[in-house]
Amino acid sequence: MKFCQKCEHRKLNLKQGIICGLTDQIAAFENTCGDYIEDKTIIEQAIEDEKLINEANWSIYNSWKITLFSLILAFIKFAMNGFTGVISVIIICTSFVWLMIALSSRPNK
């Protein structure tokens, strides 16, 4: 039971999964347990894990400055070629899409 995963009394049984460390049984309650004590270390670890995941996700898209730079360079090359050239258009479109993804994926700080 997910409720038990955050309890200080949890115990891992290889056959049954998480069981109550007080009764050595699988949870028998419906909604609440009178013996439940929230394990603060598990909650803190979950918060820290969430922060790390968000930072990792942002680092993937943190290349927005490089993307913007390549977008500008591709546009300059496109302009120098008289606004012709398939490769420049592809680079501009790809860079623009990547820039929009990167900026919309930025976490709120």
Buried (B, 14 or more C-beta within 10 A) or exposed (E): BEBBEBBEBBBEEEEEEBBBBEEEEEBEEEEEBEEBEEBEEBEEEEEEEEEEEEEEEBEEBBBBEEBBEBBEBBBEBBEEEEEEBEEBEEBBEBBBEBBEEBEEEEEEE
